[in-house]
């Protein structure tokens, strides 16, 4: 008996369930993938991209890393972005952070260690840029959650500033970049009001979303936002 046989059993049960509901599903899936969405999210095990938005395999292209960071030196992320836009022709790029993010907490409190400290420096840049906003929030948990939101806004900006996206817009490809934050406490994906579809509206849309976010009340401890 292998140590992971229970996972193989779960896999077979899952595959059999899919085939029972749709006998041709895997035949179609093996011939092509045509997702409309690229999800750039956190590697946190509590944030399963497909399940959150209830999409089947093949309907969502996914890239995940610690604290959903997008930087011009990360060739892994940029390769995913290029393939999604230029080959798969996705119409939407979703940058998705989540509340209670361990990476964001470590960045805020300088708790990183080893290699992860270098990676979280990107989130600390966001922290430092908005230090005044964060310092005005009395609760540590609320500061973490606000930085989770600010980090999403920042990473959306990085996606939009990348030449892959800018060239897509230049050639008239329909593409919108969005910012969302997921709450692990209630399973709800919240819209941060950031949707950018062209270079012309990028700066204005980002600034408006930032101003609205800062004015929005922060969650009190683990209480949920009232939508």
Number of C-alpha atoms within 10 A of each C-alpha: 5 7 6 8 10 10 11 11 11 11 12 11 12 12 13 13 12 15 14 11 9 10 12 11 14 13 10 11 13 9 7 10 14 15 19 18 23 24 21 28 27 24 18 17 7 13 19 15 21 16 10 13 11 11 12 10 14 16 16 20 23 19 20 19 16 17 28 26 26 25 13 12 8 10 11 11 18 19 13 15 26 16 14 23 23 14 10 18 19 22 17 21 27 20 29 31 34 28 21 18 24 18 24 30 23 18 25 25 12 13 14 19 10 7 8 14 16 12 17 23 15 18 27 22 15 20 24 12 12 14 14 10 14 22 11 9 15 10 15 15 18 20 23 25 27 24 27 29 24 24 28 30 27 20 24 27 21 15 24 22 14 15 14 17 24 17 13 17 18 11 8 10 18 14 21 19 22 24 26 21 22 22 20 14 12 9 11 14 16 16 14 19 17 22 21 23 19 20 14 10 11 18 14 11 15 19 13 12 18 19 10 13 17 15 8 10 12 18 16 13 12 13 10 13 11 5 5
